[in-house]
Every structure is written in C-alpha cells, then in structure tokens.
C-alpha cells in the first residue's frame, strides 16, 4: 500500500461536538490523499464513540491519558508516515471543499514549510482574517499559527515539541528551526484555507505564553544583540498585555 502524501493530526479531549465538526469538514474535501491521525486524551464525553463509529474515511486514533497538548501532538508525529504534516485541532475546519486541494497544490520538494493566512473564529458566525507575517524580518522573530503550516518532514527530518513549554512549544519549535538550521525555505501562500476556533490555551494563558517565549529567546538566540532586540519586542508585548488585563479588571469592578 502506498503512503499518503499528507498526514493530518488532530488532538482532542472532551470536545465531541467540535471533533465531529472537524471530521465533517475534512470529509468534505475533494483532496483525498491523506491519512488522519487523531490523538484523544481519554475523553469521557462521547468523543471516542464518534471515532469508533466514523466510517466516511479511514482514521487512525488512540485514546489515552497524556501530559498535555504538545505531548499529544508528539504522539501524532510519531505515527505520521507522510512527507507533509498538518495540525488541525478539534473545532477547526476548511473554508470550502477545495481548500485542501488548493493548498497541497503549492507543495514542492524544496520547501521546508508552506504557510498561509488563516481565519480566527469566536463562533462560526464571526471570523477575522489573521495575516501571517514572515517568521523573521530584520531578525525580529515572529510566530506562525501552527494550523496554517504544512511541514515537510522529508526536508526537516523527524522533529517533536518540547513539552517543557506547555503553552508555547509551537513557537519554541519554529524558533529552534530558524536558529539551528540554515537555508530553510518558506513558501507563503496569500490565501486562507482554514479557520480555527480561538480561545485555546495560548490565549487563555497569554502571559505565561509570552514568558515561555522569553525563555525560548534566552535559550536559542546566541547573538547578544539579536537577543536584546527580540527581548525588547517581547517586553513591549508583555507590557501591553498587562495593561489590557489591568484596565479590563478595573472596568469589570
């Protein structure tokens, strides 16, 4: 049996409604050369029943206790057998039935990453376009939403998320690639193929996420001037978030 071109990895825990929405969205795609790997964190809300009874296409899943989102994502990576990897969380969905076909059409052997713009949704009636910026510009490092990235495992080799970073391991991984690998090639597609459900852990624990990024900068950037440059930018973000939270609490008082 030939291997699929794409591995789609979904992690979920006790979110059966969102999981079903994502399964239906993937099933609607005209592009079918993929394997779908689902890592369930020992759900007790019916998520596993949905997986057991799903028959529209073949899925591989495991359901067991894990130590967090990135531990679950690492389990998915260990099972992935394709050249390209895409993470889609429960509740995320494609913008239309041709989205995956149009996205995968940009895949080239020489690209390490292919990324696109993405929609953030508060609910499924309201969505906002998030323009993804280059991951580095004038050595000012930026994160890219991991649901908007196709990873080329043939070029990158095996990789995993550092679970010491419970909120920002995706940022840490991308920064690690940028600082430790040379000649990385990024392809930006100026379209949006996916919408993801906002309100995840990085938003719920935004201050912790920023301090984890601080830890990443300290550990991965060797050039002291680049380190200062990026830490100053991060300090600005931390101050802005602190002020927003402070004034929000005053307004609610």
C-alpha positions as CSV (number, residue, x, y, z in Angstrom):
1,X,0.0,0.0,0.0
2,X,1.4,3.4,-1.0
3,X,1.9,6.0,1.6
4,X,-0.3,9.1,1.7
5,X,1.2,12.5,0.7
6,X,-0.2,14.2,3.8
7,X,-0.7,13.4,7.5
8,X,-3.4,15.4,9.2
9,X,-3.0,15.3,13.0
10,X,-5.9,16.2,15.4
11,X,-5.7,16.3,19.2
12,X,-8.9,16.4,21.2
13,X,-10.1,15.9,24.8
14,X,-13.8,16.1,25.8
15,X,-14.9,18.2,22.8
16,X,-17.1,15.8,20.9
17,X,-19.1,18.5,19.1
18,X,-16.0,20.2,17.8
19,X,-14.4,16.9,16.8
20,X,-17.5,16.0,14.7
21,X,-17.4,19.4,13.0
22,X,-13.8,18.9,12.0
23,X,-14.3,15.3,10.8
24,X,-17.2,16.5,8.6
25,X,-15.1,19.3,7.2
26,X,-12.2,17.0,6.3
27,X,-14.6,14.5,4.8
28,X,-16.0,17.3,2.5
29,X,-12.6,17.8,0.9
30,X,-12.1,16.9,-2.8
31,X,-8.4,16.1,-2.0
32,X,-8.2,12.6,-0.5
33,X,-4.6,11.6,-0.5
34,X,-4.2,11.9,3.3
35,X,-4.1,9.9,6.5
36,X,-5.9,11.3,9.5
37,X,-4.4,10.7,12.9
38,X,-6.4,11.6,16.0
39,X,-5.0,11.7,19.5
40,X,-7.7,11.7,22.1
41,X,-6.8,12.5,25.7
42,X,-9.0,9.8,27.3
43,X,-12.3,11.6,26.7
44,X,-15.4,10.7,28.6
45,X,-17.9,12.8,26.6
46,X,-18.6,10.6,23.7
47,X,-15.6,11.6,21.5
48,X,-14.4,8.0,21.4
49,X,-17.8,6.7,20.3
50,X,-17.7,9.2,17.4
51,X,-14.3,7.9,16.4
52,X,-15.4,4.2,16.7
53,X,-18.4,4.8,14.5
54,X,-16.9,7.1,11.9
55,X,-16.8,5.4,8.5
56,X,-16.7,8.1,5.9
57,X,-12.9,7.7,5.5
58,X,-10.2,5.8,7.4
59,X,-8.8,7.3,10.6
60,X,-6.1,6.1,13.0
61,X,-6.7,7.1,16.6
62,X,-5.5,6.4,20.1
63,X,-7.3,7.4,23.3
64,X,-5.3,7.5,26.5
65,X,-4.2,9.9,29.2
66,X,-1.4,12.4,28.1
67,X,0.5,15.1,29.8
68,X,-0.8,18.0,27.7
69,X,-1.5,19.2,24.1
70,X,2.1,19.0,22.9
71,X,2.6,15.5,24.3
72,X,-0.5,14.5,22.3
73,X,0.9,16.3,19.2
74,X,4.2,14.4,19.6
75,X,2.2,11.1,19.7
76,X,0.6,12.1,16.4
77,X,4.0,12.9,14.9
78,X,5.3,9.5,15.9
79,X,2.5,7.9,14.0
80,X,2.7,10.1,10.9
81,X,4.1,8.4,7.8
82,X,3.7,11.1,5.1
83,X,6.0,13.7,3.7
84,X,3.8,16.6,4.7
85,X,2.2,17.2,8.1
86,X,-0.7,19.5,9.0
87,X,-2.1,20.0,12.5
88,X,-5.9,20.6,12.7
89,X,-7.4,20.8,16.1
90,X,-11.0,19.8,17.1
91,X,-13.2,22.7,16.0
92,X,-11.0,23.8,13.1
93,X,-12.4,23.5,9.6
94,X,-11.6,24.2,6.0
95,X,-13.1,27.3,4.3
96,X,-14.5,25.2,1.5
97,X,-14.4,21.8,-0.1
98,X,-11.5,22.7,-2.4
99,X,-9.3,24.2,0.3
100,X,-7.0,21.3,0.9
101,X,-6.6,20.6,-2.8
102,X,-5.7,24.2,-3.4
103,X,-3.2,24.3,-0.5
104,X,-1.5,21.0,-1.3
105,X,-1.0,22.2,-4.9
106,X,1.7,24.5,-3.7
107,X,3.8,21.7,-2.2
108,X,7.3,21.5,-3.7
109,X,10.1,19.2,-2.7
110,X,12.4,22.1,-1.9
111,X,10.2,23.8,0.6
112,X,10.6,23.2,4.3
113,X,7.4,25.0,5.2
114,X,4.3,26.2,3.3
115,X,2.1,28.6,5.2
116,X,-0.9,30.7,4.5
117,X,-3.2,33.2,6.1
118,X,-5.9,31.9,8.5
119,X,-9.3,32.8,9.9
120,X,-9.8,33.0,13.7
121,X,-13.4,32.4,14.8
122,X,-15.1,33.4,18.1
123,X,-18.1,31.5,16.9
124,X,-18.9,30.2,13.5
125,X,-20.8,33.3,12.5
126,X,-18.0,35.7,13.2
127,X,-14.5,35.3,11.8
128,X,-11.4,37.5,11.5
129,X,-8.6,37.1,8.9
130,X,-5.2,36.7,10.5
131,X,-2.5,37.7,8.1
132,X,0.6,35.6,8.8
133,X,3.8,37.5,8.7
134,X,7.2,36.1,7.7
135,X,8.7,34.2,10.6
136,X,11.7,36.5,10.7
137,X,12.1,40.0,9.3
138,X,15.2,42.1,10.1
139,X,15.9,39.3,12.7
140,X,12.6,40.1,14.5
141,X,11.3,36.7,15.1
142,X,7.5,36.1,14.8
143,X,5.4,33.0,15.4
144,X,3.2,31.4,12.7
145,X,-0.1,29.8,13.7
146,X,0.7,26.1,13.6
147,X,-2.6,25.3,11.9
148,X,-1.6,27.4,9.0
149,X,1.7,25.5,8.3
150,X,2.4,22.4,6.2
151,X,5.6,20.9,7.5
152,X,7.9,19.0,5.0
153,X,9.2,16.1,7.1
154,X,11.4,14.9,4.3
155,X,13.3,18.2,4.4
156,X,13.1,18.8,8.2
157,X,13.6,15.3,9.3
158,X,12.0,13.9,12.5
159,X,11.0,16.6,15.0
160,X,9.0,16.9,18.2
161,X,7.6,19.6,20.5
162,X,9.5,20.3,23.7
163,X,6.9,19.6,26.4
164,X,8.8,21.8,28.9
165,X,6.9,24.6,27.1
166,X,3.3,23.8,28.0
167,X,1.8,26.8,26.2
168,X,4.3,28.0,23.5
169,X,6.0,24.8,22.3
170,X,5.0,25.6,18.8
171,X,6.8,29.0,19.0
172,X,9.8,27.3,20.5
173,X,10.0,24.7,17.8
174,X,9.8,27.2,15.0
175,X,12.5,29.4,16.6
176,X,14.6,26.3,17.1
177,X,14.3,25.6,13.3
178,X,15.2,29.2,12.5
179,X,18.2,29.4,14.7
180,X,19.7,25.9,14.3
181,X,19.0,25.0,10.7
182,X,20.4,27.0,7.8
183,X,18.9,27.6,4.4
184,X,15.3,27.0,5.4
185,X,12.9,27.7,2.6
186,X,9.4,29.1,3.3
187,X,6.6,29.4,0.8
188,X,3.9,31.9,1.7
189,X,0.5,31.4,0.0
190,X,-1.6,34.5,0.0
191,X,-4.8,32.7,0.6
192,X,-6.8,31.4,3.6
193,X,-7.6,27.7,3.6
194,X,-8.6,27.1,7.2
195,X,-10.4,28.7,10.1
196,X,-9.6,27.8,13.6
197,X,-11.5,28.1,16.8
198,X,-10.0,30.8,19.0
199,X,-9.9,30.6,22.8
200,X,-7.2,28.0,23.0
201,X,-4.6,27.6,25.8
202,X,-2.2,30.3,24.3
203,X,-5.0,32.8,24.6
204,X,-6.3,31.7,28.0
205,X,-2.8,31.8,29.4
206,X,-1.4,34.6,27.3
207,X,1.0,36.0,29.9
208,X,2.5,32.6,30.5
209,X,2.9,32.1,26.8
210,X,4.8,35.3,26.5
211,X,7.2,34.4,29.3
212,X,7.8,31.0,27.7
213,X,8.8,32.9,24.5
214,X,11.2,34.9,26.7
215,X,12.7,31.6,27.8
216,X,13.0,30.5,24.2
217,X,14.8,33.7,23.1
218,X,17.2,33.3,26.0
219,X,18.0,29.7,25.2
220,X,18.1,29.7,21.5
221,X,19.5,33.1,20.3
222,X,23.2,33.3,20.7
223,X,23.9,36.7,19.2
224,X,23.5,39.1,22.2
225,X,22.3,42.0,20.0
226,X,19.6,39.9,18.4
227,X,18.7,38.5,21.8
228,X,18.3,42.1,23.2
229,X,16.4,43.1,20.0
230,X,13.9,40.3,20.4
231,X,13.6,40.6,24.2
232,X,12.8,44.3,23.9
233,X,10.0,43.5,21.4
234,X,8.7,40.8,23.7
235,X,8.8,43.2,26.7
236,X,6.6,45.6,24.8
237,X,4.1,42.8,24.2
238,X,4.1,41.8,27.9
239,X,3.6,45.4,29.0
240,X,0.7,45.8,26.5
241,X,-1.0,42.6,27.7
242,X,-0.5,43.6,31.4
243,X,-2.2,47.0,30.7
244,X,-5.0,45.4,28.8
245,X,-5.7,42.9,31.6
246,X,-5.3,45.7,34.3
247,X,-7.8,48.1,32.6
248,X,-10.2,45.2,31.9
249,X,-10.3,44.2,35.6
250,X,-10.9,47.8,36.6
251,X,-13.8,48.1,34.1
252,X,-15.4,45.0,35.5
253,X,-15.0,46.2,39.1
